[in-house]
């Protein structure tokens, strides 16, 4: 049986860089509250931020052989997004050695619906790692899943080439076809929020600014 490995078209680098200037809350607001991963998937060190094109991986639970192959196939700017079954006890799905290998390939970061380990070292490396938890548990390397096929990670459908945006608030997936739309809306929203902050500095209350008086009257 041949290995199940697909391919995908990567978004332009300038588009990725521009979306990287947005926060996950801003991007999610522009997506009407959809496409955010489970709140359990968080950066394993504070201050981590990642943006890049999704290189998708489906792993057997507790087996990271497919992730090793994904590193080999990765291109600069890719974010490896892995469905590891949400299993929390196999932190060896991703650790120091894999991060070193991934960084050598130009991988921007990794998102795992499962566990990782070597967190202090990954923090010192400044390698962006998002996972459900950390664990010292080991893994096997005996079975192959798939690479660059649609997966579900953290409850969200992720297609190869979708844009991954992660920060301290969590991870949002921006469908490739909506990337330009989200960027434009996100820039508008950020500009609008700057106006709101200025109104607050000028002494306005949020009730006044957002017209909540009417809502309160109706209640």
Secondary structure by P-SEA (a helix, b strand, c coil): cccbbbbbbbccaaaaaaaaaccaaaaaaaacccccccccccccccccccbbbbbbbbbcccccaaaaaaaaaccccbbbbbcccccccccccccaaaaaaaaaacccbbbbcbbbcaaaaaaaacccccccccccbbbbcccccccccccccccccccccccccccccbbbbccccaaaaaaaaaaaaaaaaaaaaaaaaacccccccccaaaaaaac
